[in-house]
């Protein structure tokens, strides 16, 4: 009996530790690179570089999943390619370029991109955004959809706030209920992140995925009429915590991990 009791205690302590560690999972950090381009030649060069050199190098250096997404539609004035890279810790972001600089395979495969002349670069402008994952979703998730990548719509939203305090309040709103609502309604979130460095701040960003246009419309219709969302958004403590929203619809590259 005593031995059984000891085994039970040990098992309880073990699983309590596992559950505690899970509930306190370290928050990932995200690097989002936004390539602006104008011509089909730039688009081809950019995707060639990302597919053949950049993502394989990320995989070699321990980053199992990285996303590549492109804008679509009739607006050809400023086409964009978004690259989403998750990191387990802040320090690993700074180590990436150093690792790539000594990666001979990468240097060979990326030589056309690296050595492009001033008038033949693969892009016209490059933005870098660094984010920290929300506690409500501390790591990214690969969408579990049966729809093909060509049909899916990846929705990237940015919510700016009037001050840092209001921004923290909006993040708290997500963590205290908004993330759970998205999960329950099947929005297939890839990530939620608090922008630490970028051209638009204070700001948060998140990405959800829909099987197609009709699925997107149904998701947002369900969200707008959801009782939990109505109750959460009606709370005085969350009033005026957002000053601007921006929505970008994207398609995933066939070679994207997300």
Beta strands, then each sheet from edge to edge (+ up, - down):
strand 1: 29-37
strand 2: 66-71
strand 3: 79-87
strand 4: 125-133
strand 5: 153-160
strand 6: 191-197
strand 7: 203-210
strand 8: 244-252
sheet 1: 1+ 3- 2+ 8- 5+ 7- 6+ 4- 1+
end
